[in-house]
């Protein structure tokens, strides 16, 4: 998965979690929480969807890495690759 | 294990919890003892009419995109769009007491204006109370439980205003007589006064269809007429349930919306679950709730001449929210007219009147002649009844009909008949223009009906005054949710199921609290 695909994967998850939110103009370097109404329950959903869809486990110590779209991509770049490699 | 989780009860909390678990591929089954889902908020057909039970209004109404509100949180957790709920707002509601009336709608500023108009000396206190409510975090499940009356009295001096503010909040959710826990008061104040009332065009059916359809498309299993006889435990850990039929269903988690006392009774063996202790200043010998209700539904051929959606009334300035020593207290209650939501399509005009009732007295009555039908008195059919709205609003409602003789209530059938007539006489014309000549069809339910359909002990609509805020029971894998977890209303109950499923089943395998 390249960076654009990872970014799209995150946006897809957010669109599914919050169908009322407009995800078309998310700024990649601004915290997601500041751009949308996302609370800790929603971040739990993002984490669970990552595991469900891509087999990625995000330990709670790494939740901070999901703060912005850019940081998500940076954090997941390695993870998604290793998953793909295994399959 | 056959299932990751068994959920007892297909009400709002059970269905919402089921959706969450099915969404993350848990093997889950919802067990409902009744032949229809919905629990306290359900629906039925009566003489060709589609009627709702329970739901007067959805509280917690906020428009699409409102940040951080319970409704928004619920929609995200169930992955629904706001428009799918098809919500239409109330016109306005009324708190109607002999010496004052307060109007409110979905704009909190209007209630504030009404308080300033009717109680000018109390407006600063009301503002201070509002600030304290806004600042309180009702989602902190570990907050100590304190008396709402005590907190409100620090700000509001006039008992009339205090009682008027309590009236709708108690009727829509208090399991406690005369008082509420402060956190419950905050939840109800926000959901009713600061957010508001709305209703789907098709009523509770629509909400339940959304939930059951979502649950099933996610692969969840729903079993009707599957009453639970026992919750099975092994070494203080829930391992499944035994159905009334004798069938055993094994599961790692049991989430029960049956109620605290009821769940306690379902636990295998003599060992009870730990009923959470109160902070100590209000010891309660009996955890069974004492608040039960009757409701009459009058289907009309023309609506009463009022635009009010819901009227919370008391014929006494001192509002009494407690189990009456007679069958019903007709001198306070709630009148709901669902046709007065701003609905795109007209619906049959109804007047629903809810009164507090005495469970023991209703259940002690003999069945009677077997007919449970409430008849429309023949003298109501006369035409040309005029509403006699009293000028000062202070008079006990006058009626041109004799107050029915409530001593003649030897049988259940007679009691229903008498109290229907009595409850209507107690609201017209003081709170509502007389609608008696328009009644086409009547149905009525009593505490007996409530227990039959919901399984709640004592017909207690709002469950036990003791709540298990964290859902914990003292037994590993057994969680309380719904009414007795303490979140109220349709949105609250659904959020209860969601938060318990998240906290005790889904998070178990992920991690602790996200900090992102």
Interface residues (C-beta under 8 A of the other chain):
Chain A: X16 X17 X18 X19 X20 X33 X37 X39 X40 X41 X42 X43 X44 X45 X47 X48 X51 X52 X58 X59 X60 X63 X64 X66 X67
Chain B: X24 X25 X64 X65 X67 X68 X72 X73 X75 X76 X77 X79 X80 X81 X82 X498 X499 X502 X506 X507 X510 X511 X512 X513 X514 X515 X516
